[in-house]
Amino acid sequence: MSAAADNMLAVLGVSKDEEAVYRATLRSPGIAVAGIAVTCGMDQESAGAAIGRLSELGMVGTADGRTYDGADPVTVVDRLARRRIHGLQGEIRRVAMSRHMVESLAGDQPARKSRRAAELQLVEGLDEVVSYVDELSFFAREERLTTHPGPILAAALDAVRSSDLKYLRRGLRMRTIVHHSALGSPGVEDFVTELADQGAQVRCTTGPLERMVIFDRRTALVATDPADITRGALVVRHPGLVSQLLTLFESHWSRSSGLMDSWPNSTEFHVLRTMARVNKDEAGARELGMSLRTYRAHVATLMRRLDAPNRFRAALAARERNWL
């Protein structure tokens, strides 16, 4: 096994010893510190320190303070990736804001080019962001990965649509994740359906989603303000930072649904969430302000779509599809 394989979680900020301890708790639920020390070939003090760190990260849990269980790997990797990328985004913003210092220092060495300035570039304004997406798509040769975490502005939708379809016809592979809330924006559902018809892979999610575009796994754009794309974006070419963004994208992709036309509409989402936590139909109908007959009709439709024999199984199936 290579050194990289020994510490796969290093990219997410977990040390080799911490990863070994986490794996031990996954293999042996309810294992004590003494057992961890023997399994991982370390002293009990080091094992205890690793358990403390993993507990802070939410990677292990304990019911009695003496034995430990490893948390679900899907949840752990998603949380660590999110934590890591948020930290990196903060670092990117700080570096971008201090770019004037980099350029000033580089001026004292005219024969040398500042690598940092080349790896991070601040783009301001929606028009410039759209222009950069089009330019980087033009030079991309293999794949473009995109997320749409919220409403797509009407001012940008036509330009984005034209650009995306142009590069799909050219043969550029595209994977796009759209947040369910974005589908409520005028024209967006038709837009993503057209993308899928033209060969793009499109998935939907209801979970948190950061705004990014990644080109050929080498260059990325991330919004300087995740809630407001009009403020601008950062062009990222630093290999380590791009790698972190890729990890985050793949995590979102694995937890998203690939069937656009299978997603519940807004009313069905409300019914689904209500039936998952309210036992009586009368209470659910009253909470949603609809008749009992209408509520039960929605419940029956959802159970058929989920191929579930009862409401408990329906809730489980909905979670598997990331509807809840």
C-alpha positions as a printed NumPy array, in Angstrom:
array([[  0.   ,   0.   ,   0.   ],
       [  1.379,   3.427,  -0.968],
       [  1.896,   6.273,   1.47 ],
       [ -1.001,   8.107,  -0.169],
       [ -3.264,   5.096,   0.367],
       [ -2.14 ,   4.953,   4.019],
       [ -3.537,   8.44 ,   4.533],
       [ -6.344,   8.975,   2.027],
       [ -7.991,  11.553,   4.303],
       [ -4.916,  13.791,   4.447],
       [ -6.468,  15.996,   1.77 ],
       [ -9.343,  16.641,   4.201],
       [ -7.085,  17.571,   7.109],
       [ -6.957,  14.191,   8.876],
       [ -3.535,  12.822,   9.888],
       [ -2.303,   9.281,   9.203],
       [ -2.724,   8.226,  12.864],
       [ -6.18 ,   9.801,  13.074],
       [ -7.287,   7.984,   9.94 ],
       [ -5.963,   4.687,  11.33 ],
       [ -7.948,   5.213,  14.532],
       [-11.116,   6.145,  12.594],
       [-10.806,   3.002,  10.469],
       [-10.38 ,   0.931,  13.644],
       [-13.65 ,   2.324,  15.044],
       [-15.394,   1.476,  11.766],
       [-14.08 ,  -2.1  ,  11.77 ],
       [-14.746,  -2.673,  15.474],
       [-17.754,  -0.673,  16.755],
       [-17.642,  -0.234,  20.521],
       [-13.849,  -0.475,  20.691],
       [-12.067,   1.044,  23.706],
       [ -8.941,   3.228,  23.701],
       [ -6.774,   0.311,  24.826],
       [ -8.022,  -1.784,  21.919],
       [ -7.453,   1.086,  19.5  ],
       [ -3.873,   1.458,  20.739],
       [ -3.148,  -2.248,  20.15 ],
       [ -4.895,  -2.289,  16.75 ],
       [ -3.108,   0.821,  15.493],
       [  0.29 ,   0.127,  17.042],
       [  0.439,   3.244,  19.208],
       [  0.476,   4.074,  22.896],
       [ -2.762,   4.796,  24.735],
       [ -1.954,   8.488,  25.147],
       [ -1.601,   8.916,  21.378],
       [ -4.736,   6.873,  20.765],
       [ -6.647,   9.018,  23.257],
       [ -5.412,  12.218,  21.606],
       [ -6.529,  10.928,  18.191],
       [ -9.962,   9.996,  19.58 ],
       [-10.282,  13.518,  21.008],
       [ -9.507,  15.085,  17.649],
       [-11.879,  12.727,  15.803],
       [-14.631,  13.52 ,  18.295],
       [-14.194,  17.241,  17.591],
       [-14.521,  16.509,  13.879],
       [-17.648,  14.4  ,  14.402],
       [-15.911,  11.283,  13.052],
       [-16.464,   9.118,  16.15 ],
       [-19.129,   8.965,  18.809],
       [-19.457,   7.392,  22.244],
       [-22.409,   6.414,  24.402],
       [-20.531,   5.739,  27.625],
       [-17.306,   7.763,  27.358],
       [-15.227,   4.566,  27.23 ],
       [-16.   ,   2.892,  23.907],
       [-16.247,   4.446,  20.46 ],
       [-18.061,   3.938,  17.155],
       [-17.044,   5.398,  13.794],
       [-19.549,   7.768,  12.177],
       [-21.006,   7.012,   8.742],
       [-18.226,   7.537,   6.128],
       [-20.541,   9.297,   3.654],
       [-21.51 ,  11.859,   6.283],
       [-17.93 ,  12.195,   7.526],
       [-16.374,  12.808,   4.108],
       [-19.113,  15.268,   3.157],
       [-18.674,  17.218,   6.41 ],
       [-14.867,  17.233,   6.192],
       [-14.92 ,  18.319,   2.545],
       [-17.352,  21.122,   3.345],
       [-15.253,  22.238,   6.328],
       [-12.05 ,  22.097,   4.3  ],
       [-13.42 ,  23.952,   1.294],
       [-14.954,  26.698,   3.43 ],
       [-11.557,  27.26 ,   4.984],
       [ -9.932,  27.307,   1.569],
       [-12.481,  29.777,   0.238],
       [-11.617,  32.097,   3.105],
       [ -7.932,  31.742,   2.282],
       [ -8.597,  32.441,  -1.394],
       [-10.516,  35.616,  -0.541],
       [ -7.768,  36.848,   1.77 ],
       [ -5.115,  36.22 ,  -0.86 ],
       [ -7.186,  37.881,  -3.577],
       [ -7.702,  40.96 ,  -1.394],
       [ -3.98 ,  41.209,  -0.791],
       [ -3.103,  40.896,  -4.459],
       [ -1.938,  44.507,  -4.606],
       [  0.835,  43.559,  -2.163],
       [  1.883,  40.618,  -4.332],
       [  2.07 ,  42.813,  -7.399],
       [  4.04 ,  45.462,  -5.518],
       [  6.599,  42.93 ,  -4.328],
       [  6.791,  41.354,  -7.777],
       [  7.692,  44.764,  -9.15 ],
       [ 11.033,  44.53 ,  -7.334],
       [ 11.836,  41.384,  -9.319],
       [ 10.89 ,  42.21 , -12.918],
       [ 12.559,  39.071, -14.242],
       [ 10.338,  36.787, -12.185],
       [  6.603,  36.261, -12.425],
       [  4.559,  35.9  ,  -9.265],
       [  3.147,  32.393,  -9.201],
       [  0.435,  33.32 ,  -6.687],
       [ -0.894,  36.101,  -8.898],
       [ -1.167,  33.618, -11.782],
       [ -2.946,  31.009,  -9.665],
       [ -5.611,  33.342,  -8.23 ],
       [ -7.451,  36.046, -10.107],
       [-10.324,  38.232,  -8.952],
       [-13.141,  38.831, -11.481],
       [-15.656,  41.509, -10.565],
       [-19.22 ,  41.893, -11.832],
       [-21.696,  39.493, -13.43 ],
       [-20.775,  40.386, -17.013],
       [-17.109,  39.588, -16.378],
       [-18.001,  36.314, -14.666],
       [-20.159,  35.215, -17.619],
       [-17.381,  36.251, -20.01 ],
       [-14.786,  34.213, -18.099],
       [-17.028,  31.142, -18.011],
       [-17.41 ,  31.385, -21.781],
       [-13.675,  31.908, -22.331],
       [-12.599,  29.034, -20.071],
       [-15.238,  26.782, -21.651],
       [-13.789,  27.635, -25.067],
       [-10.331,  26.434, -24.011],
       [-11.615,  23.373, -22.114],
       [-11.073,  20.134, -24.002],
       [-12.596,  17.439, -21.799],
       [-15.127,  18.3  , -19.11 ],
       [-16.896,  21.118, -17.31 ],
       [-18.482,  20.711, -13.88 ],
       [-21.073,  23.283, -12.781],
       [-23.318,  23.926,  -9.795],
       [-26.392,  26.165,  -9.664],
       [-27.175,  26.535,  -5.929],
       [-29.944,  29.078,  -6.281],
       [-31.943,  31.151,  -8.753],
       [-30.266,  31.836, -12.096],
       [-30.657,  35.526, -12.855],
       [-32.774,  36.275, -15.907],
       [-30.047,  38.659, -17.084],
       [-27.556,  35.785, -17.228],
       [-29.789,  32.871, -18.245],
       [-29.814,  33.556, -22.003],
       [-26.031,  33.98 , -22.104],
       [-25.447,  30.867, -19.978],
       [-27.859,  28.801, -22.084],
       [-26.305,  29.873, -25.386],
       [-22.785,  29.187, -24.115],
       [-23.631,  25.795, -22.615],
       [-25.409,  24.497, -25.7  ],
       [-22.614,  25.725, -27.957],
       [-19.945,  23.795, -26.068],
       [-22.11 ,  20.7  , -25.702],
       [-22.472,  20.614, -29.486],
       [-18.698,  20.946, -29.745],
       [-18.338,  17.786, -27.67 ],
       [-17.425,  19.138, -24.234],
       [-18.675,  16.804, -21.509],
       [-20.774,  18.531, -18.86 ],
       [-21.989,  17.538, -15.435],
       [-24.336,  19.993, -13.746],
       [-25.887,  19.982, -10.267],
       [-28.96 ,  22.171,  -9.823],
       [-30.49 ,  22.97 ,  -6.459],
       [-34.195,  22.254,  -6.4  ],
       [-34.919,  25.857,  -5.407],
       [-33.347,  27.071,  -8.663],
       [-35.969,  25.212, -10.692],
       [-38.545,  27.744,  -9.548],
       [-36.817,  30.539, -11.466],
       [-38.436,  31.412, -14.824],
       [-37.033,  29.312, -17.652],
       [-34.569,  27.336, -15.518],
       [-36.397,  24.001, -15.624],
       [-36.652,  24.242, -19.43 ],
       [-32.974,  25.208, -19.553],
       [-31.687,  22.222, -17.563],
       [-34.04 ,  19.854, -19.405],
       [-32.6  ,  21.109, -22.692],
       [-29.073,  20.563, -21.338],
       [-29.939,  16.968, -20.501],
       [-31.528,  16.441, -23.939],
       [-28.308,  17.688, -25.563],
       [-26.134,  15.211, -23.647],
       [-25.246,  16.928, -20.37 ],
       [-25.543,  14.922, -17.162],
       [-27.851,  16.837, -14.834],
       [-28.644,  16.055, -11.227],
       [-30.712,  17.8  ,  -8.562],
       [-30.214,  18.226,  -4.833],
       [-32.038,  19.741,  -1.897],
       [-28.906,  19.937,   0.262],
       [-26.453,  22.844,   0.685],
       [-24.6  ,  23.655,  -2.532],
       [-21.655,  25.969,  -3.193],
       [-21.458,  27.947,  -6.443],
       [-18.572,  26.79 ,  -8.662],
       [-17.528,  25.908, -12.208],
       [-14.543,  23.6  , -12.85 ],
       [-12.841,  23.257, -16.233],
       [-10.826,  20.156, -17.207],
       [-10.093,  19.576, -13.496],
       [ -7.412,  22.266, -13.734],
       [ -9.167,  25.638, -13.425],
       [-12.166,  26.702, -11.346],
       [-14.402,  29.691, -10.691],
       [-15.886,  30.151,  -7.225],
       [-18.235,  32.949,  -6.214],
       [-16.67 ,  35.556,  -3.913],
       [-20.083,  35.765,  -2.246],
       [-21.938,  32.406,  -2.429],
       [-25.274,  34.204,  -2.025],
       [-24.668,  36.836,  -4.728],
       [-22.918,  35.849,  -7.969],
       [-23.251,  39.428,  -9.268],
       [-20.438,  40.52 ,  -6.928],
       [-17.83 ,  38.5  ,  -8.778],
       [-15.77 ,  35.329,  -8.65 ],
       [-12.263,  34.015,  -8.15 ],
       [-10.447,  32.187, -10.927],
       [ -8.48 ,  29.411,  -9.216],
       [ -5.593,  27.609, -10.896],
       [ -3.728,  26.405,  -7.802],
       [ -3.67 ,  22.554,  -8.142],
       [ -4.266,  21.949,  -4.429],
       [ -7.246,  24.288,  -4.248],
       [ -8.763,  22.926,  -7.449],
       [ -8.371,  19.412,  -6.01 ],
       [-10.382,  20.443,  -2.935],
       [-13.135,  21.895,  -5.115],
       [-13.247,  18.672,  -7.123],
       [-13.628,  16.664,  -3.924],
       [-16.522,  18.861,  -2.864],
       [-18.211,  18.627,  -6.282],
       [-17.937,  14.831,  -6.362],
       [-19.399,  14.652,  -2.863],
       [-22.397,  16.73 ,  -3.972],
       [-22.72 ,  14.68 ,  -7.172],
       [-22.845,  11.356,  -5.314],
       [-25.627,  12.651,  -3.058],
       [-27.777,  14.112,  -5.847],
       [-30.599,  12.599,  -7.885],
       [-30.12 ,  11.999, -11.578],
       [-33.787,  11.922, -12.605],
       [-35.036,  15.417, -13.32 ],
       [-38.607,  14.423, -14.101],
       [-38.935,  12.25 , -10.976],
       [-38.586,  15.09 ,  -8.48 ],
       [-41.686,  16.072,  -6.509],
       [-43.242,  19.447,  -7.194],
       [-43.402,  22.1  ,  -4.483],
       [-46.701,  20.874,  -3.023],
       [-45.512,  17.268,  -2.99 ],
       [-42.324,  18.298,  -1.176],
       [-44.421,  19.891,   1.583],
       [-46.614,  16.798,   1.827],
       [-43.59 ,  14.505,   1.89 ],
       [-41.915,  16.417,   4.702],
       [-45.17 ,  16.542,   6.65 ],
       [-46.021,  12.843,   6.29 ],
       [-42.487,  11.964,   7.435],
       [-43.057,  13.58 ,  10.826],
       [-46.872,  13.691,  11.335],
       [-48.667,  10.409,  12.029],
       [-52.287,  11.408,  11.452],
       [-53.582,  12.532,   8.068],
       [-55.964,  14.981,   9.69 ],
       [-53.075,  16.795,  11.388],
       [-51.014,  16.827,   8.183],
       [-53.875,  18.213,   6.092],
       [-54.613,  20.861,   8.7  ],
       [-50.955,  21.909,   8.887],
       [-50.762,  22.352,   5.098],
       [-54.166,  24.027,   4.826],
       [-55.655,  21.464,   2.426],
       [-58.604,  19.097,   2.577],
       [-58.121,  15.619,   4.026],
       [-59.053,  14.084,   0.668],
       [-56.462,  16.16 ,  -1.215],
       [-53.764,  15.394,   1.357],
       [-54.424,  11.651,   1.166],
       [-54.363,  11.781,  -2.641],
       [-50.885,  13.355,  -2.549],
       [-49.704,  10.774,  -0.017],
       [-50.965,   7.918,  -2.187],
       [-49.269,   9.368,  -5.278],
       [-45.958,   9.751,  -3.456],
       [-46.089,   6.202,  -2.089],
       [-46.707,   4.849,  -5.603],
       [-43.781,   6.845,  -7.005],
       [-41.543,   5.624,  -4.205],
       [-42.837,   2.036,  -4.569],
       [-43.356,   1.961,  -0.807],
       [-45.917,  -0.258,   0.98 ],
       [-46.224,   2.104,   3.953],
       [-45.3  ,   5.603,   5.056],
       [-42.249,   4.547,   7.022],
       [-40.769,   2.851,   3.957],
       [-41.761,   5.866,   1.862],
       [-39.757,   8.169,   4.153],
       [-36.719,   5.856,   3.897],
       [-36.992,   5.716,   0.093],
       [-37.333,   9.507,  -0.076],
       [-34.144,   9.94 ,   1.948],
       [-32.299,   7.521,  -0.335],
       [-33.294,   9.71 ,  -3.288],
       [-32.252,  12.875,  -1.396],
       [-35.848,  14.163,  -1.396],
       [-35.667,  14.697,   2.366]])
